[in-house]
Amino acid sequence: REDLLRERVCNGIQRLMGQSAADLRVARGAMDTILGVLTRIQKSPDDVKLRRLRLANAALTEKVGNVPGGFALLLASGFRYSSDALFIECPSDVSTLDLALATSLLTSALAIMP
């Protein structure tokens, strides 16, 4: 399971960086935002509000949704679209260990970005 998550997140990071290659600042901003979301969930894993992101949220749309590959990276990190399509959420079966792996991979990618 860990290998599959690692592969999905690494592919998501590569897609995001590849699709935003013209402006790596935008890719970095999306990755920073996603990293912040994952970190907050790890600190308070039982807080349902942190695990549900409203798709209509203007800041989320600007920083992640409008960036090609942004939502795909969230999905690769374990998030799913809610059944009503109003949220993108991190189900409770996504463990803090899974989130820690995704966080580590994002942190490493950000460290080597120009």
Buried (B, 14 or more C-beta within 10 A) or exposed (E): EEEEBBEBBBBBBEBBBEBBEEEEEBBBBBBBBBBEBBBBBBEEBEEEEBBBBEBEBEEBBEBBBEBBBBBBBBBBBBBEBBEEEEBBBBEEEBBEEBBEBBBEBBEEBBEEEE
